Amino acid sequence: MKKNFIDVKDDFVASLNKQKKLTAIIIAVIVLLIISLFIVVPRVQANIRSSEIKSLVSQEKLVKKASYLDAQTADKEISEKTAMTVLFSVPSGKIYNQAIKVLKDSKKMKEFNHSIFLYPIVYDTGRIEKKYAIKKDEVTIVFFENGKEKNRIPIDGSFDVNTMLIPALNQLPLSSVEPNVQPPASSTPESTVETADTTQTTAEDGQIVEQSAEVEPAQ
């Protein structure tokens, strides 16, 4: 009888230990799932978004001086680059398409003196609009120096993209730089100048004698 009681007790303790191990395993799995939800899922979503953005703009073959920013690294690139020109817009619309047409034109882009990056606004529109003070439905070109905005060009219907875009882009970085050297003022100091009026007279012996008469400055 006593032996049976001991056996039952041992079985009960062993069962409890098994349940504890099973519970610990279940808790560990749940924790891992939660961690994956906060780490893995956002990365997967970001990759999906990046792929979708690329699919939207993949048909546009730009010249070498123009390129698209990656949605995952765009903000970091802007903040870290010494100088950067960025075009913000949703990848659609009349003005956007006109700008893309110019950026695809190799002849026009030969006159472009630096490079430009396109920031397609597809996701996180509210955050992007607030961060860069732009509107997603408008084409805005911003020049950054060390991550800070120095100048911008808002492009609307009154802007002739075909003829004005490249000259405006070329001037965008220049207009943000203040001249370090001021040109000297062109002023002529007032001074009193005495001039001599030379006259020629003929001496009695036939020789020419020069006489100088000082002209006094006018009072």
Buried (B, 14 or more C-beta within 10 A) or exposed (E): EEEEEEEEEEEEEEEEEEEEEEEEEEEEEEEEEEEEEEEEEEEEEBEEBBEEBEEBBEEBEBBEBBEBBEBEEBBEBBEEBEEBBBBBBBBEEEBBEBBBBBBBBEEBBEEBEEBBBBBBBBBEBEEBBEEBEBBBBBBBBBBBBEBEBBBBBEBEEEBEBEEBBBEBBEBBBEEBEEEEEEEEEEEEEEEEEEEEEEEEEEEEEEEEEEEEEEEEEEE
